Amino acid sequence: MKGKFVFLGWLVVALIAGCDKAGGLGGEKTKTCFACQGVGKTSCPNGSSGWKDCPGNCLKLSQGVWEHMDVAGHPATDVWRKFYKSGGGYQAWNQNHVGDVVEMRDGVPVNIGKCSICGGTGRVKCPVCDGTGNVVCPVCGGKKVVPESWTALDNPTVKTRPSQFKLKDGRTLVGRRLIIIGDQITIHTATGDVVVKAADIVAEEKPPAQK
């Protein structure tokens, strides 16, 4: 009977240890991801609308020069894009023709119809987020949590890792040089900017890739 209690006791300990380990990443304690605030997704780098300008050669309000013109039968709020003829003069199309393709033929601009890529909308679904406007968080990989030691300034996903500044008073600051004025250096850290004297920095240890 005593053996059974001992076995059950070890089983409980094992289960507790297993649960504790499952709550971390690689055995380290975790915290809510600072990049996605625990959602697991962030806004698409191409914009949160999920759409981007058509890559085709069609009219887009984001390209070319659009201007207000006094055109009979059209309101003053319309914007127009001019295409100049080789023999002088121009032909213009307003915002209602966004998504149309204008080509030069024999020196004359000709509207040949709707863009075959975007269907005449001037926009296409973003291939990065598939039109959702969101992507898997690049920091936590969608796990919603990150190791407790990670910061926005220093984590494996950061291309340029910060340096470690060892000071005379025993402190170690993890950050990057921000401003140098005279003998004072401002170091940008995860918790804010810290100003120290250059003479107080005993050593600056840079990540291996930056040495």
PyMOL commands that set and color helices and strands:
alter all, ss='L'
color gray80, all
select helices_A, chain A and resi 2-22+95-97+198-200+208-210
alter helices_A, ss='H'
color red, helices_A
select strands_A, chain A and resi 30-32+41-43+51-53+66-68+79-84+90-94+100-105+108-114+123-125+134-136+145-147+163-167+172-181+184-189+192-197+201-205
alter strands_A, ss='S'
color yellow, strands_A
deselect
rebuild
show_as cartoon
